[in-house]
Amino acid sequence: MNKVLRCITLSALVAAGSVTAALAAPYEPPVAVSTPAVDPGVFGAYAGNARGVDVQFTIEENGSVDDVKLLTSSGDAAVDASIVGAVSSWQFKPASDSNGKPVASSKTEFIDFKK
């Protein structure tokens, strides 16, 4: 009975390790290819106190950016929209798995506009 329990426990640990490996981060991280800046004109009338915003987005298998979300807001809808638009136009060399196959990944960046 004790031997059976050890076998079951070992099998569970091996299976858990396989799941963990499958959910692990990509083998190669994404690399920015083109990251056009936010139009500086949009900040001309900005009178808010925010120094910048945190932006989260998905980098698709083809290197395009999708699902852009502001995690923090500037407090100005025009500034926020301009940031989302700029980040949406970014291009990356996508992340790749251990076999070199492109995979989607997510990234968070701080956009500093009070330099």
C-alpha distances in whole Angstrom, upper triangle without the diagonal:
4,5,5,6,9,10,11,12,14,15,17,18,20,21,23,24,26,27,29,30,32,33,35,38,40,41,45,46,49,53,56,58,61,61,64,65,66,70,71,74,71,71,75,75,72,72,69,67,64,63,61,58,55,54,51,51,49,50,49,48,52,53,55,54,53,52,54,53,55,53,56,59,63,64,67,66,68,66,63,64,65,62,60,62,63,59,58,61,59,57,55,53,50,46,44,41,39,41,44,44,46,44,45,45,46,48,50,53,56,59,62,65,67,68
4,5,5,6,9,10,11,12,14,15,17,18,20,21,23,25,26,27,29,30,32,33,36,39,39,43,44,47,51,54,57,59,59,63,63,64,68,69,72,70,69,73,73,70,70,67,65,62,61,59,56,53,52,49,49,48,48,48,47,51,52,53,53,52,51,53,52,54,51,54,58,61,63,65,64,66,65,61,62,64,61,58,61,61,57,57,59,57,56,53,51,48,45,43,39,38,39,43,43,45,43,44,43,44,46,48,51,54,57,60,63,65,65
4,5,5,6,9,10,10,12,14,15,16,18,20,21,23,24,26,27,29,30,31,35,37,37,41,43,46,49,52,55,58,58,61,62,63,67,69,71,69,69,73,73,70,70,67,65,62,61,59,56,52,52,49,49,47,47,47,46,49,50,52,52,51,50,52,52,53,51,54,58,61,63,65,64,66,64,61,62,63,60,58,60,60,56,56,58,56,54,51,50,46,43,41,37,35,37,40,41,43,41,42,42,43,46,48,51,53,57,59,63,64,65
4,5,5,6,9,10,11,12,14,15,16,18,20,21,23,24,26,27,29,30,34,36,36,40,42,45,48,51,54,56,57,60,61,62,66,67,70,68,67,71,71,68,69,65,64,60,60,58,55,51,50,47,47,45,45,45,44,47,48,50,50,49,48,50,50,52,49,53,56,59,61,63,62,64,63,59,60,61,58,56,58,58,55,54,56,54,53,50,48,45,42,40,36,34,36,39,39,41,39,41,40,42,44,46,50,52,56,58,62,64,64
4,5,5,6,8,10,10,12,14,15,16,18,20,21,22,24,26,27,28,32,34,35,39,40,43,46,49,52,55,55,58,59,60,63,65,67,65,65,68,69,65,66,62,61,57,57,55,52,48,48,45,45,43,44,43,42,46,47,49,48,47,46,48,47,49,47,50,53,57,58,61,60,62,60,57,58,59,56,54,56,56,53,52,55,53,51,48,47,44,40,38,35,34,35,39,38,40,38,39,39,40,42,44,47,50,53,56,59,61,61
4,5,5,6,8,10,10,12,14,15,16,18,20,21,22,24,26,27,30,32,33,36,38,41,44,48,50,53,53,57,57,58,62,64,66,64,64,67,68,64,65,62,60,57,56,54,51,47,47,44,44,42,42,42,41,45,46,47,47,46,45,47,47,48,46,49,53,56,58,60,59,61,59,56,57,58,55,53,55,55,51,51,54,51,50,47,45,42,38,36,33,31,33,36,37,39,37,38,37,39,41,42,46,48,52,54,58,59,60
4,5,5,6,9,10,11,12,14,15,17,18,20,21,23,24,26,29,31,31,35,37,40,43,47,49,52,52,56,57,58,61,63,66,64,63,67,68,64,65,62,60,57,56,54,51,47,46,43,43,41,41,41,39,43,44,46,45,45,44,46,46,48,46,49,53,56,58,60,59,61,59,56,56,58,54,52,54,54,50,50,52,50,48,45,44,40,37,35,31,30,31,34,35,37,35,36,36,38,40,42,45,48,52,54,58,59,60
4,5,5,6,9,10,10,12,14,15,17,18,20,21,23,24,28,30,31,34,36,39,42,45,48,50,50,54,55,56,59,61,64,61,61,65,65,62,63,60,58,55,54,52,49,45,44,41,41,38,39,39,38,42,42,44,44,43,42,44,44,46,43,47,50,53,55,57,56,58,57,53,54,55,52,50,52,52,49,48,50,48,47,44,42,39,36,34,30,29,31,34,34,35,33,34,34,36,38,40,44,46,50,52,56,58,58
4,5,5,6,9,10,10,12,14,15,16,18,20,21,22,26,28,29,33,34,37,40,43,46,49,49,52,53,54,57,59,62,59,59,63,63,60,61,57,55,52,52,49,46,43,42,39,39,37,38,38,37,41,41,43,42,41,40,42,42,44,41,44,48,51,53,55,54,56,55,51,52,53,50,48,51,51,47,47,49,47,45,42,41,38,34,33,29,28,30,33,33,35,32,33,33,34,36,38,41,44,47,50,53,55,55
4,5,5,6,9,10,11,12,14,15,17,19,20,21,25,27,27,30,32,35,39,42,45,47,47,51,52,53,57,58,61,59,59,62,63,60,61,57,55,52,51,49,46,43,42,39,38,36,37,36,35,39,40,42,41,41,40,42,42,44,41,45,48,51,53,55,55,56,54,51,52,53,50,48,50,50,46,46,48,46,44,41,39,36,33,30,27,25,27,31,31,33,31,32,32,33,35,37,41,43,47,49,53,55,55
4,5,5,6,9,10,11,12,14,15,17,19,20,24,25,26,30,31,34,38,41,43,46,46,50,51,52,56,57,60,58,58,62,62,59,60,57,55,52,51,49,46,42,41,37,37,35,35,35,33,37,38,40,40,39,38,40,40,43,41,44,47,51,52,54,53,55,53,50,51,52,49,46,49,48,45,44,46,44,42,39,38,34,31,29,25,24,26,29,29,31,29,30,30,32,34,37,40,43,46,49,52,54,55
4,5,5,6,9,10,11,12,14,15,17,18,22,24,25,29,30,33,36,39,42,44,44,48,49,50,53,55,58,55,55,59,59,56,57,54,52,49,48,46,43,39,38,35,35,32,33,33,32,36,36,38,37,37,36,38,38,40,38,41,44,48,49,51,50,52,51,47,48,49,46,44,46,46,42,42,44,42,41,38,37,33,30,28,25,24,26,29,28,30,28,29,28,30,32,34,38,40,44,46,50,52,52
4,5,5,6,9,10,10,12,14,15,16,20,22,23,26,28,31,34,37,40,43,43,46,47,48,52,53,56,54,54,57,58,55,56,52,50,47,46,44,41,37,37,33,33,31,32,32,31,35,35,37,36,36,35,37,37,38,36,40,43,46,48,50,50,51,49,46,47,48,45,43,45,45,41,41,43,41,39,36,35,32,28,26,23,22,24,27,27,29,26,28,27,28,30,32,36,38,42,44,48,50,50
4,5,5,6,9,10,11,12,14,15,19,21,21,25,26,29,33,36,39,41,42,45,46,48,51,53,56,54,54,57,58,55,56,53,51,48,47,44,42,38,37,33,33,31,31,31,29,33,34,36,35,35,35,37,37,39,37,40,44,47,49,51,50,51,49,46,47,48,45,42,45,44,40,40,42,40,38,35,33,30,26,24,21,19,21,24,25,26,25,26,26,28,30,32,36,38,42,44,48,50,50
4,5,5,6,9,10,11,13,14,18,20,21,24,26,28,32,35,38,40,40,44,45,46,50,52,54,52,52,56,57,53,55,51,50,47,46,43,40,36,35,32,31,29,29,28,27,31,32,34,33,33,32,34,35,37,35,39,42,45,47,49,48,49,48,44,45,46,43,40,43,42,39,38,40,38,36,34,32,29,25,23,20,19,21,24,23,25,23,24,24,26,28,31,34,37,41,43,47,49,49
4,5,5,6,9,10,11,12,16,18,19,23,24,27,30,33,36,38,38,42,43,44,47,49,52,50,49,53,54,51,52,48,47,43,43,40,37,33,32,29,29,27,27,27,27,30,31,32,32,31,30,32,32,34,32,35,39,42,44,46,45,47,45,41,42,43,40,38,40,40,36,36,38,36,35,32,31,27,24,23,19,19,21,24,23,24,22,23,22,24,26,28,32,34,38,40,44,46,46
4,5,5,6,9,10,10,14,16,17,20,22,25,28,31,34,37,37,40,41,43,46,48,51,49,49,52,53,50,51,48,46,43,42,39,37,33,32,29,28,26,26,26,25,29,29,31,31,31,30,32,32,34,32,35,39,42,44,46,45,47,45,41,42,43,40,38,40,39,36,36,37,35,33,30,29,26,22,20,17,16,18,21,21,23,21,22,21,23,25,27,30,33,37,39,43,45,45
4,5,5,6,9,10,14,15,15,19,21,24,27,30,33,35,36,39,41,42,46,47,50,48,48,52,53,50,51,48,47,43,43,40,37,33,32,28,27,25,25,24,23,27,27,29,29,29,29,31,31,34,32,36,39,42,44,46,45,46,44,41,41,42,39,37,39,38,35,34,36,34,32,29,27,24,20,18,15,14,16,19,19,20,18,20,20,22,24,27,30,34,37,40,43,45,45
4,5,5,6,9,12,14,16,19,20,23,26,29,32,34,34,38,39,40,43,45,48,46,46,50,50,47,49,46,44,41,40,37,34,30,29,25,25,22,23,22,22,25,26,28,27,26,26,28,28,31,29,33,36,39,41,43,42,43,41,38,38,39,36,34,36,36,32,32,34,32,30,28,26,23,20,18,15,15,17,19,19,20,17,18,18,20,22,25,28,31,34,37,41,43,44
4,5,5,6,10,12,14,17,18,21,24,27,30,32,32,36,37,38,42,43,46,44,44,48,48,45,46,43,42,38,38,35,32,28,27,24,23,21,22,22,21,25,25,27,26,26,25,27,27,29,27,31,34,37,39,41,40,42,40,36,37,38,35,33,35,35,31,31,33,30,29,26,25,22,18,17,14,14,17,19,19,19,17,17,16,18,20,22,26,29,32,35,38,40,41
4,5,5,9,10,11,14,16,19,22,25,28,31,31,35,36,37,41,43,46,44,44,48,49,46,47,44,43,39,38,35,33,29,27,24,23,21,21,21,20,23,23,26,25,25,25,27,28,30,28,32,35,38,40,42,41,42,40,37,37,38,35,33,35,34,30,30,32,29,27,24,23,19,16,14,11,11,13,16,16,17,15,16,16,18,20,23,26,29,32,35,38,41,41
4,6,9,10,11,14,16,18,22,25,27,29,30,33,35,36,40,42,45,43,43,47,48,45,46,43,42,39,38,35,32,28,26,23,21,19,19,18,17,21,21,23,23,23,23,25,26,28,27,31,34,37,39,41,39,40,39,35,36,36,33,31,33,32,29,28,30,28,26,23,21,18,15,13,10,10,12,15,14,15,12,14,14,16,19,22,25,29,31,35,38,40,41
4,7,9,11,14,15,17,20,23,26,28,28,31,33,33,37,39,42,40,40,44,44,41,43,40,39,35,35,31,28,25,23,19,19,16,17,17,16,20,20,22,21,21,20,22,23,25,24,27,31,34,36,37,36,37,35,32,33,33,30,28,30,30,26,26,28,26,24,22,21,17,14,13,11,12,15,16,15,15,12,12,12,13,16,19,22,25,28,31,35,37,38
4,7,8,11,12,15,18,21,24,26,26,30,31,32,36,38,41,39,39,43,44,41,42,39,38,34,33,30,28,24,22,19,18,16,16,17,17,20,20,22,21,21,21,22,23,25,24,27,30,33,36,37,36,37,35,32,33,33,30,28,30,29,25,26,27,25,23,20,19,16,12,12,9,10,13,15,14,14,12,13,11,13,15,18,21,24,27,30,33,36,36
4,6,9,8,11,15,17,20,23,23,26,28,29,33,34,37,36,36,39,41,38,39,37,35,32,30,27,25,21,20,16,16,14,13,14,14,18,17,19,18,19,19,20,21,23,22,25,28,30,33,34,34,34,32,29,30,30,27,25,27,26,22,23,24,21,20,17,16,13,9,9,8,10,13,13,13,12,10,10,8,10,12,15,17,21,24,27,30,32,32
4,6,6,9,12,15,18,21,21,25,27,28,32,34,37,35,36,39,41,38,40,38,37,33,31,28,26,22,20,17,16,13,12,13,12,15,14,17,17,18,19,20,21,24,23,26,29,31,34,35,34,34,32,30,30,30,26,25,26,25,21,22,23,20,18,14,13,10,6,6,5,7,10,10,10,9,7,9,8,10,12,15,18,22,24,27,30,33,33
4,7,10,13,16,18,22,23,26,28,30,34,35,39,38,38,41,43,40,42,40,39,35,33,30,28,25,23,20,19,16,15,15,14,16,16,19,19,21,22,23,25,27,26,29,32,34,37,38,37,37,35,32,33,32,29,28,29,27,24,24,25,21,19,15,13,11,7,6,5,5,8,8,10,10,10,12,11,14,15,18,20,24,26,29,32,34,34
4,7,9,13,15,18,19,23,25,27,31,32,36,35,35,38,40,38,40,38,37,33,31,28,26,23,21,19,17,15,13,14,12,14,13,16,17,19,21,22,24,25,25,28,30,32,35,36,35,35,32,30,31,30,27,25,26,25,21,22,22,19,16,12,10,8,5,5,7,8,10,8,10,9,10,11,10,13,13,17,18,22,24,26,29,32,31
4,7,10,13,16,16,20,22,24,27,29,32,31,31,35,37,34,36,34,33,29,27,24,22,19,18,15,14,13,10,12,12,14,12,14,14,17,18,18,20,22,22,24,27,28,32,32,32,31,29,27,27,26,23,22,23,21,18,19,19,16,14,10,9,7,5,7,9,11,13,11,12,10,10,10,8,10,10,13,14,18,20,23,26,28,28
4,7,9,12,13,17,19,21,24,26,29,28,29,32,34,32,34,32,32,28,26,23,21,18,16,14,12,11,8,10,10,11,8,11,11,14,16,16,18,20,20,23,25,27,30,30,29,29,26,24,24,23,20,19,20,18,15,15,15,12,10,6,6,5,4,8,11,13,15,12,12,9,9,9,8,9,9,12,13,17,18,21,24,27,26
4,6,9,11,14,16,19,22,24,27,27,27,31,33,31,33,32,31,28,25,22,21,19,17,16,14,13,10,12,12,12,9,12,12,15,18,17,20,21,22,24,26,27,30,30,29,28,26,24,24,23,20,19,20,17,14,15,15,11,9,5,5,7,7,10,14,16,17,14,15,12,13,12,11,12,11,13,13,16,17,20,22,25,24
4,6,7,11,13,16,19,21,24,24,24,27,29,28,30,29,29,25,23,20,19,17,15,15,13,13,10,13,13,12,9,10,11,14,17,16,18,19,21,22,23,24,27,27,26,25,23,21,21,19,17,17,16,14,11,13,12,8,6,4,6,9,10,14,17,20,21,17,17,14,15,14,13,13,11,13,12,15,15,17,19,23,22
4,7,10,13,16,19,21,24,24,25,28,30,29,32,31,31,28,25,22,21,20,18,18,15,15,12,14,14,12,9,10,12,15,18,17,20,22,23,25,26,26,29,29,28,26,24,23,22,20,18,18,17,14,12,13,11,8,5,5,6,10,12,15,19,21,22,18,18,15,16,16,15,16,15,16,15,18,17,19,21,24,23
4,6,10,13,15,17,20,20,21,24,27,26,29,28,29,26,23,20,20,19,17,17,15,15,13,14,16,13,10,10,11,15,18,16,19,20,22,23,24,24,27,26,25,23,21,20,19,17,15,15,14,11,10,11,8,5,5,7,9,12,15,18,22,24,25,21,21,18,18,17,17,17,15,16,15,17,15,18,19,22,21
4,6,9,12,14,17,17,18,21,23,22,25,24,25,22,20,17,16,16,13,14,13,14,13,15,17,15,12,11,11,14,16,14,16,17,19,20,20,20,23,22,21,19,17,17,16,14,11,12,11,8,7,9,7,5,7,8,12,14,16,20,23,26,27,24,23,20,20,18,17,16,14,14,12,13,12,14,15,18,18
4,7,9,11,14,14,15,18,21,20,23,23,24,21,19,16,16,17,15,16,15,17,16,18,20,18,15,13,13,15,17,15,17,17,20,20,20,19,22,20,20,17,15,15,15,11,10,12,10,6,8,10,7,7,9,12,15,17,20,23,27,30,30,27,26,23,23,21,20,19,17,16,14,15,12,14,14,17,17
4,6,8,11,11,12,15,17,16,20,20,20,18,16,13,14,15,14,16,16,18,17,20,23,21,18,16,15,17,18,15,17,16,19,18,17,16,19,18,18,15,12,13,13,10,9,11,10,6,8,11,10,9,12,15,18,20,22,26,29,32,33,30,29,26,25,23,21,20,17,16,13,13,9,11,10,14,13
4,6,9,8,9,12,14,13,17,17,18,16,14,12,12,14,13,16,16,18,18,21,24,23,19,17,15,17,17,14,15,14,17,16,15,13,16,14,14,11,9,10,10,6,6,9,8,5,8,11,10,11,14,17,21,22,24,28,31,34,35,32,31,27,27,24,22,20,18,16,13,13,9,10,9,12,13
4,5,6,8,10,12,12,16,17,19,17,16,14,15,17,16,19,19,22,22,24,27,25,22,20,18,20,20,17,18,17,20,19,17,15,17,14,14,11,9,12,11,7,8,11,10,8,11,13,12,14,17,20,24,25,27,31,34,37,38,35,34,31,30,27,26,24,21,20,17,16,12,13,11,14,14
4,5,6,7,10,10,14,15,17,15,14,13,15,18,17,21,21,24,24,27,30,28,25,23,21,23,23,20,20,18,21,19,17,14,17,14,15,12,10,13,13,10,10,14,13,11,14,16,16,16,20,22,26,28,30,33,37,39,41,37,37,33,33,30,28,26,23,21,18,16,12,12,9,11,12
4,5,5,8,10,13,15,17,17,16,15,17,20,20,23,24,27,27,29,32,31,28,25,23,24,25,21,22,20,23,21,18,15,17,14,14,11,10,13,13,10,12,15,14,13,16,18,18,19,22,25,29,30,33,36,40,43,44,40,40,36,35,32,31,28,26,24,21,19,15,15,11,13,14
4,6,7,7,11,12,15,14,14,13,14,17,17,21,21,24,25,28,31,30,27,24,22,22,22,19,19,17,19,18,15,12,13,10,11,7,6,10,10,7,9,13,12,12,15,17,17,18,22,25,28,29,32,35,38,41,43,40,39,35,34,31,29,26,24,22,19,17,14,14,10,12,15
4,6,5,8,10,12,11,11,11,13,16,17,21,22,25,26,29,32,31,28,26,23,24,24,20,19,17,19,17,14,10,12,10,12,9,7,10,12,10,11,14,14,13,16,18,19,20,23,26,29,30,32,36,39,42,43,40,40,36,35,32,30,27,24,21,18,16,12,11,8,9,11
4,6,8,11,14,14,14,14,17,20,21,24,26,29,30,33,36,34,31,29,27,27,27,24,23,20,23,20,17,14,15,12,14,11,10,14,15,13,14,18,17,17,19,22,22,23,26,29,33,34,36,39,42,45,47,44,43,39,38,35,33,31,28,25,22,20,16,15,11,11,13
4,6,9,12,13,14,15,17,21,21,25,27,30,31,34,37,36,33,30,28,28,27,24,23,20,22,19,16,13,13,10,12,10,10,13,14,13,15,18,18,18,21,23,23,25,28,31,35,36,37,41,44,47,49,46,45,41,40,36,35,31,29,26,23,21,18,16,13,13,15
4,6,9,10,11,12,13,17,18,22,24,28,29,32,35,35,31,29,26,26,25,22,20,17,19,16,13,9,9,7,10,9,8,11,13,12,13,16,17,17,19,21,22,23,27,29,33,34,35,39,42,45,46,44,43,39,37,34,32,29,26,23,21,18,15,13,10,10,13
4,7,9,11,12,15,18,20,24,26,30,32,35,38,38,34,32,29,29,28,24,22,19,20,16,13,10,9,9,12,12,11,13,16,16,16,19,20,20,22,24,26,27,30,32,36,36,38,41,44,47,49,46,45,42,40,37,34,31,28,25,22,19,17,15,12,11,14
4,6,8,10,12,16,18,21,24,28,30,33,36,36,33,31,27,27,25,22,20,16,17,13,10,7,7,7,11,12,10,12,15,15,15,18,20,20,21,23,25,25,29,31,34,35,35,39,41,44,46,44,43,40,38,34,32,28,26,22,20,17,15,13,11,10,14
4,6,9,11,15,17,21,24,28,30,33,36,37,33,31,28,28,26,23,20,16,16,12,11,8,8,10,14,15,13,14,17,17,16,19,21,21,22,24,26,26,30,31,34,34,35,39,41,43,46,44,43,39,37,34,31,28,25,21,19,15,14,12,11,9,13
4,5,7,11,14,17,20,24,26,29,33,33,30,28,24,24,23,19,17,13,13,9,8,5,8,10,13,14,11,11,15,15,13,16,19,18,18,21,23,23,26,27,31,31,31,35,37,40,42,40,39,36,34,30,28,24,21,17,15,12,11,9,9,8,11
4,7,10,13,17,20,23,25,29,32,32,28,27,24,24,23,19,17,14,14,11,10,8,11,12,15,15,12,13,16,15,13,16,19,17,17,21,22,22,25,26,29,29,30,33,35,38,40,38,38,34,32,29,27,23,20,16,13,10,9,6,6,5,8
4,7,10,13,16,20,21,25,28,28,25,23,20,20,19,16,14,11,11,8,8,7,10,11,13,14,10,10,13,13,10,13,15,14,14,17,19,18,21,22,25,26,26,30,32,35,37,35,34,31,29,26,23,20,16,13,10,7,5,4,5,7,9
4,6,10,13,17,19,22,25,26,23,21,17,17,16,12,10,7,7,5,6,6,10,11,12,13,10,8,12,12,9,10,14,13,12,15,17,17,20,21,24,23,24,28,30,33,35,33,32,28,26,23,20,17,14,10,8,6,5,7,8,10,13
4,7,10,14,16,19,23,23,20,19,15,15,14,11,9,6,5,5,8,10,13,14,15,16,13,11,13,14,10,11,14,14,11,14,17,16,18,19,22,21,21,24,26,29,31,29,29,25,23,20,17,13,10,7,6,4,6,9,11,13,15
4,7,10,13,16,19,20,17,15,12,12,10,7,6,5,6,7,9,11,14,15,15,15,13,10,12,12,9,8,11,11,8,11,13,13,15,16,19,18,18,22,24,27,29,27,26,22,20,17,14,11,8,5,5,6,7,11,13,16,17
4,7,10,13,17,18,15,14,10,10,8,6,5,6,7,10,12,15,17,18,17,18,16,13,14,15,11,10,13,13,9,11,14,13,15,15,17,16,16,19,21,24,26,24,23,20,17,13,11,7,6,4,7,9,11,14,16,19,21
4,7,10,13,14,12,10,7,6,5,4,6,9,10,13,15,17,20,20,19,19,17,14,14,15,12,10,12,12,8,8,11,10,12,12,15,13,14,17,19,22,24,22,20,17,14,11,9,6,6,6,9,12,13,16,18,22,23
4,6,10,11,9,8,6,5,6,7,9,12,13,17,19,21,23,24,22,22,21,18,17,18,15,12,14,14,10,10,12,11,11,11,13,10,11,14,16,19,21,19,17,13,11,7,6,4,6,9,11,15,16,20,22,25,26
4,7,8,6,6,5,6,9,10,13,15,17,20,21,23,26,26,24,24,22,20,19,19,16,14,15,14,11,10,11,9,8,7,9,7,8,11,14,17,18,16,14,10,8,5,5,6,7,11,12,16,17,21,23,26,27
4,5,5,5,6,7,10,12,15,18,20,23,24,26,29,28,26,26,25,22,21,21,19,16,17,16,13,12,13,11,10,9,10,7,9,11,13,17,17,15,12,8,7,4,7,9,11,14,16,20,20,24,26,30,30
4,6,8,10,11,13,16,19,22,23,26,28,30,32,32,30,30,28,26,25,25,22,20,20,19,17,15,15,14,11,9,9,6,7,8,11,14,14,12,9,5,5,5,8,11,14,17,19,23,23,27,29,33,33
4,6,9,11,14,16,19,22,24,27,28,30,32,32,30,29,28,25,24,23,22,19,19,18,16,14,13,12,9,8,8,6,10,11,14,17,16,13,11,7,8,8,11,13,15,18,20,23,23,27,29,32,32
4,7,10,13,14,17,20,22,24,25,27,30,29,27,26,25,23,22,21,19,17,16,15,13,11,11,9,6,4,5,5,8,11,14,17,17,14,12,9,9,8,10,11,12,15,16,20,20,23,25,29,28
4,7,10,11,15,18,20,22,23,25,27,26,24,23,22,20,18,18,16,14,13,12,10,8,8,7,5,6,9,8,11,14,17,21,21,18,16,12,12,10,11,11,12,15,16,19,18,22,23,27,27
4,7,7,11,14,16,19,19,21,24,23,21,20,19,17,15,15,13,10,11,10,7,5,7,6,7,8,11,10,12,15,18,22,22,20,18,14,13,10,10,9,10,12,13,16,16,19,21,24,25
4,6,9,13,15,18,18,21,23,22,20,20,19,16,15,15,13,10,11,12,9,6,9,10,10,12,14,12,14,17,19,23,24,22,19,15,13,10,10,9,11,12,14,17,17,21,22,26,27
4,6,10,12,15,16,19,20,20,18,19,18,14,13,15,13,10,11,13,10,8,12,12,14,15,17,15,16,19,21,25,26,24,21,18,15,12,11,9,11,12,14,16,16,20,22,25,27
4,7,10,12,13,15,17,17,15,16,14,11,11,12,10,6,9,10,7,7,10,11,13,14,17,16,17,21,23,26,28,25,23,20,17,14,13,10,10,10,11,13,13,17,18,21,23
4,6,9,10,13,14,15,13,15,13,10,10,12,10,7,11,12,10,10,14,14,16,17,20,19,20,23,25,28,30,28,26,23,20,16,14,11,11,9,11,12,12,16,17,20,22
4,5,6,9,11,12,11,13,11,8,10,11,9,7,11,12,10,12,15,15,18,19,22,21,22,25,27,30,32,30,29,25,23,19,17,13,12,9,10,10,10,13,14,17,19
4,7,10,12,14,14,16,14,11,13,15,12,11,15,16,13,15,18,18,20,21,24,22,22,26,27,30,32,31,29,26,23,20,17,13,12,9,10,10,11,14,15,18,20
4,7,9,11,12,14,12,9,13,14,12,12,16,16,15,17,20,19,22,23,26,25,25,29,30,33,36,34,33,29,27,23,20,17,15,11,11,10,10,12,13,15,18
4,5,7,8,11,9,7,10,12,10,11,14,15,14,16,19,20,23,24,28,27,28,31,33,36,38,36,35,31,29,25,23,19,17,14,13,11,11,12,12,14,17
4,5,8,9,7,6,10,11,10,12,14,15,15,17,20,20,24,25,29,29,29,33,35,38,40,38,37,33,31,28,25,22,19,16,14,12,10,10,10,11,14
4,7,9,8,8,11,13,12,14,16,17,18,20,22,23,27,28,32,32,32,36,38,41,43,41,40,36,34,30,28,24,22,19,18,15,14,14,13,14,18
4,6,5,6,9,10,11,12,14,16,17,18,20,22,26,28,31,31,33,36,39,42,44,41,40,36,34,30,28,25,23,20,19,16,14,15,13,14,18
4,6,5,6,9,10,11,12,14,15,16,19,20,24,27,30,30,31,35,37,41,42,40,38,34,32,29,27,24,22,20,19,17,15,16,15,17,20
4,5,5,6,9,10,10,12,14,15,17,19,23,25,29,29,31,35,37,41,42,40,38,34,32,29,28,25,23,21,19,18,15,16,14,16,19
4,6,5,6,9,10,11,12,14,16,17,21,23,27,27,29,33,35,39,40,38,36,32,31,27,26,23,20,18,16,14,11,12,10,12,15
4,5,5,6,9,10,11,12,15,16,20,22,25,25,27,30,33,36,38,35,34,30,28,24,23,20,18,15,14,13,11,12,11,14,17
4,5,5,6,9,10,10,13,15,18,21,25,25,27,30,33,36,37,35,33,29,27,24,23,20,19,17,16,15,13,15,14,17,20
4,6,5,6,9,10,11,13,17,20,23,24,26,30,32,36,37,34,32,29,27,24,23,20,19,17,15,14,11,13,12,15,17
4,5,5,6,8,10,11,15,17,21,21,23,27,29,33,34,31,30,26,25,22,20,17,15,13,11,11,8,11,10,14,16
4,6,5,6,9,10,14,16,20,20,21,25,28,31,32,30,28,24,22,19,18,15,14,13,12,12,10,14,14,17,19
4,6,5,7,9,13,16,19,20,22,26,28,32,33,30,28,24,23,20,19,17,16,15,14,15,13,16,15,19,20
4,5,5,7,11,14,17,18,21,24,27,31,32,28,27,23,22,20,19,17,15,14,13,13,11,13,13,17,18
4,5,5,9,11,15,15,17,21,24,27,28,25,24,20,19,16,15,13,11,11,10,11,10,13,14,18,18
4,6,8,11,15,15,17,21,23,27,28,25,23,19,18,15,15,13,13,13,13,15,13,17,17,21,22
4,7,10,14,14,18,21,24,27,28,25,23,19,19,16,16,15,15,15,14,16,14,18,18,22,22
4,7,11,12,15,18,21,25,25,22,21,17,17,15,14,13,12,13,12,14,13,16,17,21,21
4,7,9,12,15,19,22,22,19,17,14,14,13,13,13,13,15,14,17,16,19,21,24,24
4,6,9,12,15,18,19,15,15,11,12,11,11,12,11,14,14,17,17,20,22,25,25
4,7,9,13,15,16,12,12,9,10,11,11,13,13,16,16,20,20,23,25,29,28
4,6,10,13,13,10,9,6,7,7,8,10,11,15,16,20,21,24,26,29,29
4,7,10,11,9,8,6,6,7,7,10,11,14,16,20,21,25,27,30,30
4,7,7,5,5,4,5,8,9,12,14,18,20,23,25,28,31,34,34
4,5,5,5,7,6,10,10,14,16,20,22,26,28,31,34,37,36
4,6,7,10,10,13,14,17,19,22,25,28,30,33,36,39,38
4,6,9,10,14,16,19,21,25,27,31,32,35,38,41,41
4,6,9,13,14,18,19,23,25,28,30,33,36,39,38
4,6,10,12,16,18,22,24,28,29,33,35,38,38
4,7,9,13,15,19,21,25,26,29,32,35,35
4,6,10,13,17,19,23,25,28,31,34,34
4,7,10,14,16,20,22,25,28,31,31
4,7,10,13,17,19,22,25,28,29
4,7,10,14,16,19,22,25,26
4,7,10,13,16,19,22,22
4,7,10,13,16,19,19
4,6,9,13,15,16
4,6,9,12,12
4,6,9,10
4,6,7
4,6
4
